Amino acid sequence: PEYDSLGLRYTNMFHCSALYHKSLWEAVPNGYPTTTLFGYEDWAFWIFAEESMGIRPSYIKEQQFLYRIREDSMHQSLLQHQEYSLASVRMLHPTLYPVELLISSHEKFLAAIDKVQKLVQEKVEKFPQASVVYLMSGLISEGRGTSRYDGHAHGFYWEDALAAYTQAAMLAQFTDWQPRWRLGLMQQRLGLFLESNRTLVHLFDDFTGLEDAYRNLNILTSVQVAKGPVVRAGVP
């Protein structure tokens, strides 16, 4: 397709054989993201490149590339788990996508299959400074529990989620609202309403649109959250 910077957010417009100038690589912090699942790190790179300096592609309209497809290839694995791959790309770009779409991306990990759970844990161990891997890990832990008392041999799932969201919030850039959003909701699920109120009030003050999303939470997510009132008075 002809290149469109807005369309790039929703469609990977570049084949894996694309060539680019070294200056483009240097303009994108950290190059290819390491936290996407099953692939799409090249797509996430192109989105970052468009954000950083803009892209002006040229097309070579000749057949110069032979692409073989195997049943066990990385691309086939990506297609089989594409909903998680898409979610992992979108969660890297919290300012580009609608809040509703990112909340929907979170939902994927609340019911993650075993293969995804294992892959996310591997990412946490390999890239402990990446906020988004803790966000994904927290979502998986939250989804494994149905109450604050559901646990495993070493603790409770929702407590694990709370710890993961807290770590994600500490590592996240200020422009990423997702970890604090999940932290505030998890605090509510655990009955920590004063802590949740503080988290969400600051979040709503920092980001336009999240307070409306909170009011419509029962429409945007399948997760039942025992919402407490968000009161600004007296919040430091």
ABEGO torsion letter per residue (X at the ends): XBBBAAAAAABBABBAABBBBAAAAAABBGEBBAABBGEGAAAAAAAAAAAAAEBBBBBBBBBABBBBBBAABAAAAAAAAAAAAAAAAAAABAAABBAAAAAAAAAAAAABBAAAAAAAAAAAAABAABAAAAAAAAAAAAAABABAABBBAAEBAAAAAAAAAAAAAAABBAABAAAAAAAAAAAAAAGBAAAAAAAAAAAAAABBGAAAAAAAAAAABABBBBBBBBBABGBX
